[in-house]
């Protein structure tokens, strides 16, 4: 009798499950007062967006309210794709005056730190990010996977795993006593030559990185390095590019100095991060090679004001002063030359969640508001080879959207105050 009742119960579940599937398949609609079509570079009015599961399946003019699923009334708002920041550091503590800060947290503590940063980034309307390096190798891989599994809320992440850097270079923890040992997991990508670069790049990719991050020149915020100084050789950069290509991905290069930029672009990197001291030859080379520029042109003001007030090391402040205006002028020239520019902020140097503060700077230094929005949507998606998934509100894309009160084409600064956030068809901020 017990077995018979169990069989009936199982049969009942089998009958109910298609009904549950049908309920789950019920579409959701968004009524958008305005919709920024980032693919066509235009603004549409009074649009209806149909979502099934995690993806957009149709976009068209609003006529009458659908009856086969709930309708989100965003008719008084401007809707645009979820924004993308191509240069973040979610896992580590935010920048401080303490050069030994990376050594003061455990891996477990960093997991919670990363989760907090991921959540605030998502709430700011950035539904995708590229995380371009963490001191402790593969902390970003773990955070990406935790978000994908639904353990913690956060943006879709594309991650670098670890820095590939020269000994004592911009991707190292420097400035501490010579007899203080740095944990091996914080030196996972330190390379000695091209052969070593092949080995380390392979190791980083097989352990879950989505792309490679090279520290081609010195860094503003790393003690003992200079932004204009080349740190990786052309052969080392080419070795990393080759390893990435073999696994169907790419390498990006942190490069401030003019020569480092050109060496990296000639070696085949897909994007240049910072590009602070780029010259006309470098701009022409990037245009010819189709390389992307990811320039954090908001950061200079933040570092100068906050870093000075909080007593950051004088070397950092000096290097920031020497690169800020040059970076912005190079950015302006690159825009004029038609170089592909993707939005990237270096979030983590300044507080996470303030990612959109760079938008007005993009406009101030040469972009139209639509171009600035596209840099954080369609262009960023193309750089990650994810144009079919993110960066637009159109059929086939993930239903990643933000909505703001007002018109960001008229006042792009309003993107710092998003009213609604949707990721994968689920409203995460309302």
C-alpha positions as CSV (number, residue, x, y, z in Angstrom):
1,X,0.0,0.0,0.0
2,X,2.8,2.4,0.9
3,X,4.6,1.7,-2.4
4,X,1.4,2.3,-4.3
5,X,0.8,5.6,-2.6
6,X,4.4,6.6,-3.4
7,X,3.9,5.7,-7.0
8,X,0.7,7.8,-7.2
9,X,2.5,10.8,-5.6
10,X,5.4,10.5,-8.2
11,X,2.8,10.3,-11.0
12,X,1.1,13.4,-9.7
13,X,4.4,15.3,-9.7
14,X,5.0,14.2,-13.2
15,X,1.6,15.6,-14.2
16,X,2.1,18.9,-12.4
17,X,5.6,19.6,-13.7
18,X,4.6,20.7,-17.2
19,X,2.2,23.1,-15.6
20,X,5.1,24.5,-13.5
21,X,7.2,24.8,-16.6
22,X,4.4,26.7,-18.4
23,X,4.1,29.1,-15.4
24,X,7.9,29.6,-15.4
25,X,7.8,30.3,-19.1
26,X,5.3,33.1,-18.7
27,X,6.8,36.2,-20.4
28,X,7.6,39.5,-18.6
29,X,7.2,42.8,-20.3
30,X,8.8,46.2,-19.7
31,X,6.9,49.4,-20.8
32,X,9.8,51.8,-21.5
33,X,9.0,55.5,-21.8
34,X,12.2,55.9,-23.8
35,X,14.6,53.2,-24.9
36,X,18.2,53.9,-25.9
37,X,19.0,51.7,-28.8
38,X,22.7,51.3,-28.5
39,X,23.2,49.3,-31.6
40,X,21.6,51.9,-33.9
41,X,22.6,54.9,-31.8
42,X,19.1,56.3,-31.4
43,X,16.5,56.9,-28.8
44,X,13.1,55.2,-29.2
45,X,9.9,56.3,-27.4
46,X,7.0,54.3,-25.9
47,X,8.5,50.8,-26.4
48,X,7.4,47.4,-25.2
49,X,10.1,44.9,-24.4
50,X,9.2,41.2,-24.1
51,X,11.4,38.9,-21.9
52,X,11.3,35.2,-21.8
53,X,13.5,33.6,-19.1
54,X,16.7,35.5,-19.0
55,X,16.6,37.0,-22.5
56,X,14.9,39.6,-24.6
57,X,12.8,38.1,-27.3
58,X,11.1,41.1,-28.9
59,X,11.1,44.9,-28.9
60,X,8.5,47.1,-30.5
61,X,6.2,50.1,-30.1
62,X,3.7,50.0,-27.2
63,X,0.1,49.6,-28.3
64,X,-2.0,47.9,-25.7
65,X,-1.0,46.2,-22.5
66,X,-0.3,42.4,-22.9
67,X,-2.4,40.0,-21.0
68,X,-0.2,36.9,-21.0
69,X,2.3,38.2,-18.4
70,X,3.2,40.9,-16.0
71,X,4.1,44.4,-17.3
72,X,6.7,46.5,-15.5
73,X,5.7,50.1,-15.8
74,X,8.9,52.0,-16.6
75,X,6.9,54.4,-18.9
76,X,8.2,57.5,-17.1
77,X,11.8,56.4,-17.3
78,X,14.6,56.1,-19.9
79,X,15.7,52.5,-20.3
80,X,19.1,51.4,-21.6
81,X,21.2,48.2,-21.5
82,X,22.9,47.2,-18.3
83,X,26.2,49.1,-18.2
84,X,29.6,47.5,-18.5
85,X,32.8,48.5,-16.8
86,X,35.9,47.1,-18.5
87,X,38.4,47.9,-15.8
88,X,37.5,46.9,-12.2
89,X,39.2,45.3,-9.2
90,X,36.3,43.8,-7.2
91,X,38.1,41.3,-5.0
92,X,40.7,43.4,-3.2
93,X,40.3,46.2,-0.6
94,X,39.9,49.6,-2.1
95,X,43.1,51.7,-2.4
96,X,44.6,53.1,0.8
97,X,47.7,54.9,1.9
98,X,49.1,51.5,3.1
99,X,51.3,49.9,0.5
100,X,51.1,46.6,2.4
101,X,47.3,46.5,2.4
102,X,47.1,43.4,0.2
103,X,49.0,41.4,2.9
104,X,46.5,42.3,5.7
105,X,43.5,40.2,4.6
106,X,43.0,36.4,4.3
107,X,41.6,34.7,1.3
108,X,38.4,34.2,3.2
109,X,38.1,37.8,4.1
110,X,38.7,38.8,0.5
111,X,35.8,36.6,-0.6
112,X,33.4,38.6,1.6
113,X,35.0,41.9,0.4
114,X,34.6,40.9,-3.2
115,X,31.0,39.9,-2.6
116,X,30.2,43.3,-1.1
117,X,31.9,45.1,-4.0
118,X,30.0,43.0,-6.5
119,X,26.7,43.8,-5.0
120,X,27.2,47.6,-4.9
121,X,28.5,47.5,-8.5
122,X,25.3,45.7,-9.6
123,X,23.1,48.1,-7.7
124,X,24.8,51.0,-9.5
125,X,23.6,49.6,-12.8
126,X,26.7,47.8,-14.0
127,X,25.4,44.4,-14.9
128,X,28.7,43.2,-16.5
129,X,32.3,43.9,-15.6
130,X,35.7,42.9,-16.7
131,X,37.9,42.4,-13.6
132,X,41.4,43.0,-14.6
133,X,43.4,41.6,-11.7
134,X,43.7,40.7,-8.1
135,X,46.7,40.4,-5.8
136,X,45.8,36.9,-4.7
137,X,45.5,34.7,-7.7
138,X,42.1,33.4,-8.8
139,X,40.0,35.2,-6.2
140,X,38.2,36.8,-9.1
141,X,37.6,33.4,-10.6
142,X,35.9,32.2,-7.4
143,X,33.8,35.4,-7.2
144,X,32.7,35.1,-10.9
145,X,31.7,31.5,-10.3
146,X,29.8,32.3,-7.0
147,X,27.8,35.0,-8.9
148,X,27.1,32.6,-11.8
149,X,25.8,30.0,-9.3
150,X,23.6,32.5,-7.6
151,X,25.4,32.3,-4.2
152,X,25.9,36.1,-4.2
153,X,24.5,39.0,-6.2
154,X,26.7,40.7,-8.6
155,X,27.5,41.5,-12.3
156,X,28.5,39.1,-14.9
157,X,32.3,38.9,-14.6
158,X,35.1,38.3,-17.1
159,X,38.2,37.8,-15.1
160,X,42.0,37.9,-15.5
161,X,43.0,35.5,-12.7
162,X,46.4,37.1,-11.9
163,X,48.7,39.7,-13.2
164,X,51.4,38.8,-15.7
165,X,54.2,41.1,-14.6
166,X,58.0,41.5,-14.4
167,X,59.8,40.8,-11.1
168,X,59.4,44.0,-9.0
169,X,57.1,45.4,-11.7
170,X,53.7,47.2,-11.6
171,X,51.9,44.0,-10.8
172,X,53.9,43.2,-7.7
173,X,53.5,44.2,-4.1
174,X,56.5,46.6,-3.7
175,X,58.0,49.1,-1.3
176,X,58.1,46.8,1.7
177,X,61.1,45.5,3.6
178,X,63.4,43.3,1.5
179,X,63.2,40.4,4.0
180,X,59.4,40.2,4.0
181,X,58.3,37.3,1.9
182,X,55.3,37.7,-0.4
183,X,53.0,34.6,-0.6
184,X,53.4,32.6,-3.8
185,X,49.8,33.0,-4.7
186,X,50.4,36.7,-5.0
187,X,53.3,36.1,-7.4
188,X,51.6,33.5,-9.6
189,X,52.1,35.6,-12.8
190,X,55.6,36.9,-12.2
191,X,57.6,36.0,-15.3
192,X,61.4,35.9,-16.0
193,X,61.4,35.6,-19.8
194,X,59.3,34.6,-22.9
195,X,59.4,30.9,-22.1
196,X,58.3,31.5,-18.5
197,X,55.5,33.8,-19.8
198,X,54.2,30.9,-21.9
199,X,54.2,28.6,-18.8
200,X,52.6,31.2,-16.5
201,X,50.0,32.3,-19.1
202,X,49.0,28.7,-19.7
203,X,48.7,28.1,-15.9
204,X,46.5,31.2,-15.4
205,X,44.2,30.3,-18.3
206,X,43.7,26.6,-17.3
207,X,42.8,27.7,-13.8
208,X,39.8,29.6,-15.0
209,X,40.8,33.1,-16.3
210,X,38.8,34.4,-19.2
211,X,41.7,36.5,-20.6
212,X,45.2,37.6,-19.7
213,X,46.2,40.9,-18.1
214,X,49.8,42.0,-18.8
215,X,51.5,44.8,-16.9
216,X,53.6,46.1,-19.8
217,X,54.8,49.3,-18.1
218,X,55.2,50.7,-14.6
219,X,52.2,51.8,-12.6
220,X,51.1,55.0,-10.9
221,X,50.0,53.2,-7.7
222,X,52.9,50.7,-7.4
223,X,55.9,52.0,-5.5
224,X,59.3,51.9,-7.2
225,X,57.9,51.7,-10.8
226,X,57.5,54.5,-13.3
227,X,54.5,54.7,-15.7
228,X,56.7,55.5,-18.7
229,X,59.0,52.6,-18.2
230,X,58.7,49.4,-20.3
231,X,58.7,46.3,-18.0
232,X,57.7,43.4,-20.3
233,X,59.7,42.7,-23.5
234,X,58.1,42.4,-26.9
235,X,58.8,38.7,-26.8
236,X,57.2,38.2,-23.4
237,X,54.1,40.1,-24.5
238,X,53.9,38.1,-27.7
239,X,54.2,34.9,-25.8
240,X,51.2,35.8,-23.7
241,X,49.2,36.9,-26.7
242,X,50.0,33.5,-28.4
243,X,48.9,31.5,-25.3
244,X,45.7,33.4,-25.2
245,X,45.0,32.9,-28.9
246,X,45.6,29.1,-28.5
247,X,42.7,29.0,-26.0
248,X,40.4,31.2,-28.0
249,X,40.8,34.4,-26.0
250,X,43.0,37.5,-25.8
251,X,45.4,39.5,-23.8
252,X,45.1,43.1,-22.5
253,X,48.0,45.3,-21.4
254,X,48.2,47.8,-18.7
255,X,50.4,50.4,-20.4
256,X,50.9,54.0,-19.5
257,X,54.1,54.8,-21.5
258,X,54.1,55.6,-25.1
259,X,56.7,53.0,-26.1
260,X,55.0,50.3,-24.0
261,X,51.7,51.0,-25.7
262,X,53.3,50.6,-29.1
263,X,55.2,47.4,-28.2
264,X,52.0,45.9,-26.8
265,X,49.8,46.8,-29.8
266,X,52.4,45.5,-32.2
267,X,52.5,42.2,-30.2
268,X,48.8,41.8,-30.7
269,X,47.1,42.8,-27.4
270,X,43.4,43.4,-27.8
271,X,43.2,46.5,-25.6
272,X,45.4,49.0,-23.8
273,X,44.5,49.9,-20.3
274,X,45.1,53.5,-19.1
275,X,47.1,54.7,-22.2
276,X,48.2,57.8,-20.2
277,X,51.3,58.9,-22.2
278,X,50.1,57.7,-25.6
279,X,51.6,59.7,-28.6
280,X,50.3,60.3,-32.1
281,X,52.1,57.3,-33.5
282,X,50.5,55.1,-30.8
283,X,47.1,56.4,-31.6
284,X,47.6,55.7,-35.3
285,X,48.9,52.2,-34.6
286,X,45.9,51.4,-32.4
287,X,43.5,52.6,-35.1
288,X,45.3,50.6,-37.7
289,X,45.4,47.4,-35.6
290,X,41.8,47.8,-34.3
291,X,43.0,47.8,-30.7
292,X,40.7,49.2,-28.0
293,X,41.6,51.9,-25.5
294,X,40.3,51.6,-22.0
295,X,41.2,54.9,-20.2
296,X,40.3,55.7,-16.6
297,X,40.1,59.5,-17.1
298,X,38.0,60.2,-14.0
299,X,40.6,58.6,-11.7
300,X,43.2,61.4,-11.8
301,X,40.9,63.9,-10.0
302,X,39.9,61.4,-7.3
303,X,43.5,60.3,-6.6
304,X,44.7,63.9,-6.4
305,X,41.9,65.0,-4.0
306,X,41.4,61.9,-1.9
307,X,44.9,60.7,-2.0
308,X,46.3,64.1,-0.9
309,X,43.7,64.3,1.9
310,X,44.4,60.8,3.1
311,X,48.2,61.0,2.8
312,X,48.9,58.5,0.1
313,X,52.6,58.1,-0.7
314,X,54.1,61.1,-2.4
315,X,55.4,59.0,-5.2
316,X,51.9,57.9,-6.2
317,X,50.6,61.5,-6.1
318,X,53.5,62.7,-8.2
319,X,53.0,60.1,-10.8
320,X,49.3,60.8,-10.9
321,X,49.9,64.5,-11.5
322,X,52.3,63.7,-14.3
323,X,49.9,61.5,-16.1
324,X,46.4,62.9,-15.5
325,X,46.3,65.8,-18.1
326,X,48.4,63.8,-20.6
327,X,46.0,60.9,-20.4
328,X,43.0,63.2,-21.1
329,X,44.6,64.9,-24.0
330,X,45.6,61.5,-25.5
331,X,42.0,60.3,-24.9
332,X,40.6,63.4,-26.8
333,X,43.0,62.7,-29.7
334,X,42.1,59.0,-29.8
335,X,38.3,59.8,-29.9
336,X,39.0,62.2,-32.8
337,X,41.1,59.6,-34.6
338,X,38.3,57.0,-34.3
339,X,40.1,54.6,-32.0
340,X,37.7,52.1,-30.4
341,X,37.2,53.2,-26.8
342,X,35.6,51.0,-24.2
343,X,34.4,52.2,-20.8
344,X,36.7,51.4,-17.9
345,X,37.2,53.1,-14.6
346,X,39.7,51.3,-12.4
347,X,37.0,50.9,-9.7
348,X,38.7,49.9,-6.6
349,X,41.1,52.8,-6.7
350,X,37.9,54.9,-5.9
351,X,34.8,53.4,-4.2
352,X,32.9,50.7,-6.0
353,X,29.4,51.8,-7.0
354,X,30.6,55.1,-8.3
355,X,31.4,53.6,-11.7
356,X,29.2,56.0,-13.7
357,X,31.0,59.1,-12.4
358,X,33.4,58.8,-15.4
359,X,30.5,59.3,-17.9
360,X,30.6,63.1,-17.8
361,X,34.4,63.0,-18.3
362,X,34.0,61.0,-21.5
363,X,31.8,63.7,-22.8
364,X,34.0,66.5,-21.6
365,X,37.0,65.0,-23.4
366,X,35.5,64.5,-26.8
367,X,32.6,62.0,-26.9
368,X,29.0,62.6,-27.6
369,X,26.7,61.3,-24.8
370,X,25.6,58.5,-27.1
371,X,29.2,57.5,-27.8
372,X,29.9,57.5,-24.1
373,X,26.9,55.2,-23.5
374,X,28.0,53.0,-26.4
375,X,31.5,52.7,-24.9
376,X,29.9,51.2,-21.8
377,X,27.5,48.9,-23.8
378,X,28.1,47.8,-27.4
379,X,31.8,48.7,-27.6
380,X,32.6,47.0,-24.3
381,X,30.6,43.9,-25.3
382,X,32.6,43.7,-28.6
383,X,35.9,44.0,-26.7
384,X,34.9,41.0,-24.6
385,X,33.6,39.1,-27.7
386,X,30.1,39.1,-26.1
387,X,28.2,41.3,-28.5
388,X,25.5,38.6,-28.9
389,X,24.9,38.5,-25.1
390,X,25.2,41.9,-23.5
391,X,25.4,45.6,-24.4
392,X,22.0,46.0,-26.1
393,X,18.3,45.6,-25.5
394,X,17.4,43.6,-28.5
395,X,16.2,40.0,-29.3
396,X,18.7,37.3,-28.1
397,X,20.5,39.5,-25.6
398,X,20.3,38.9,-21.8
399,X,17.6,41.0,-20.3
400,X,20.1,43.2,-18.5
401,X,18.7,46.7,-18.2
402,X,18.8,49.9,-16.2
403,X,16.3,52.7,-16.0
404,X,16.8,56.4,-15.0
405,X,14.5,59.3,-14.4
406,X,15.4,61.9,-17.1
407,X,17.3,61.9,-20.3
408,X,21.0,60.7,-20.2
409,X,21.5,62.1,-23.7
410,X,20.8,65.6,-22.3
411,X,22.5,65.0,-18.9
412,X,24.7,62.0,-18.8
413,X,25.5,62.5,-15.1
414,X,22.1,61.0,-14.2
415,X,23.5,57.6,-14.9
416,X,25.1,57.8,-11.5
417,X,21.5,57.5,-10.0
418,X,19.8,54.6,-11.6
419,X,16.3,53.9,-10.4
420,X,15.9,50.4,-11.7
421,X,18.2,47.5,-12.4
422,X,17.4,44.2,-14.1
423,X,19.8,41.3,-14.6
424,X,18.8,38.3,-16.7
425,X,15.1,39.2,-16.5
426,X,15.1,39.6,-12.7
427,X,14.6,43.0,-11.2
428,X,17.4,43.4,-8.6
429,X,16.8,47.1,-7.8
430,X,13.4,48.7,-7.8
